[in-house]
């Protein structure tokens, strides 16, 4: 115990001596390395700038640039392109991905349930207020749709359904489709077992 105290006092004495030896002179400013980054010339976005050939500060993006977090969808809001999307687009998420399923269920409850109902039967709360009933998501037609076609419909809308591309992110649209597929599972299993 005594040697531990002696070691502690010795280390305090060494630290104190080093602080006294390497003391700072407050009358002189600190040294600056590469100060040009601190004092750069600011240009306003729409002001003239002599550093560029066109004289503009705000430069045009390079042709073909895609904004961060945005991937273009090369389809039109037509039924032909919905079919083409069904053939070309594949859901990047698997039905075994529980996190994606949970997120899909949450997004479904927030955006789809008011019209399509909790089980996808097309009997949501808006029907009680006189809004036309949407097609059920558990019908044979919806079951036969490919994921890409559903993605197109959620993105661009169809008939009375408005487009949801601005409200639901691309990833969440795929996750909602996963949840819709889980709503269709009881119907699929009943169809596969068939009448005995």
PyMOL commands that set and color helices and strands:
alter all, ss='L'
color gray80, all
select helices_A, chain A and resi 2-21+35-37+79-88+98-116+125-129+140-144+147-156+170-193
alter helices_A, ss='H'
color red, helices_A
deselect
rebuild
show_as cartoon
